Amino acid sequence: MKKLWTSYYGRPLPKGAVRVQISNSRPSWLDKLIEAKELAPVWMKLAWAGQVEVDDPAWRAHYRDQLKHLDEQGVLKAIVEALPDGAFLCCYEKDAETCHRSELARFLMERGYAEVAEWQPEAQSQETAQLKLSL
């Protein structure tokens, strides 16, 4: 099974790491990444437009509905299959549990599309060595 990581743009990643944009925008300093804007939360665009509250407690349900729709169309599986093993799904939010990337990780694992974990550099020195060997 494919192994993917989640992280945020501000976290240092291993040299040669492949970042995947799962946010509506990206930092201007970051020019090398794979775009997967389909995985960006639509509800955040609605919040920017003033149509929903940013801290809407129902955001997880909205995002899961978005992922279900992408899955039904075959888009989600196609995106994951196109990603290199060991890629990093990135967005802006530092706290993974308050971010859509944690929902995306759960959804991908529930569907059996990938094994996904939040990158914790201090806790994954052995995994870093394995990642470097696979790159």
Protein Blocks (a to p, Z undefined) as FASTA:
>chain_A
ZZdddddfklccdehiacddfbfbdcfklmbdcddfklpcfklmmmmnopacfklmklmm
mmmmmmmmmmmnommmmmmmmpcghiacddfblblmlpfklmmmmmmmmnopaccddddf
klmmmmmmmmmmmZZ
